[in-house]
Amino acid sequence: MKKLAVFMVLAPPLLGTVLFGYILVRGPRMTVQHHVREFQMVLPAPAPGTVSVTPRPDRAPGEAEAAALVNPVPATPVAITQGRVYYGYYCAFCHGDTGAGDGPVGNSYVPRPADLRLPRIAAYGDGQLLRAMLTGTGHEPVLERVVPPGHRWPLVRFLRSLGSPR
Ligand code: HEC
């Protein structure tokens, strides 16, 4: 009689524990459900013969193309002033107001943003500089998607006017 009483007291919690454990280990979990991570989703390829109706004139030039490009914006004070404003929009927080690579956001970067006054950068051709500033290392998200075409050449003009570090 006593044994039966002990059994009746102990059995339900024991059973409950076993059931709970089973559900915990084998039971329905999130993994069972279908889920797509947006950043891992591979878009289906367009059908063969598809032609894009929106060509991308705003893409940065390729390496070969860049070598031949010359800045169409003349080196006027107006263009440089415009470039300075655009620099404030897109670049200064990383490359710093003077181009030294010491902007408030840039300070946390590894590698640090380039010092835009270096001879290495002055040695770039116009197109190469344009390409470097739109697609270069450290420029995520790629600036070709951020800087509109009309702002680009004045920016290059402005970069040219930065001078060299003291
Ligand atoms: C999010 C921060 C960030 C922003 C915004 C940014 N840059 Fe940079 N930039 C970097 C980093 C980081 C590097 C890489 C430095 C290195 O590789 O040593 C770099 C490198 C460069 C270089 C040198 C590329 C080379 O080939 O050496 C140029 C030129 C440049 N940036 C221009 C610009 C211009 C112009 C803008 C604005 C349109 C801009 N950057 C905006 C972070 C930034």
Residues whose N, C-alpha, C, O or C-beta is under 5 A from the ligand:
A	BS01	HEC	Y90 C91 C94 Y109 P111 R112 P113 A114 L129 A132 M133 G136 T137 G138 H139 E140
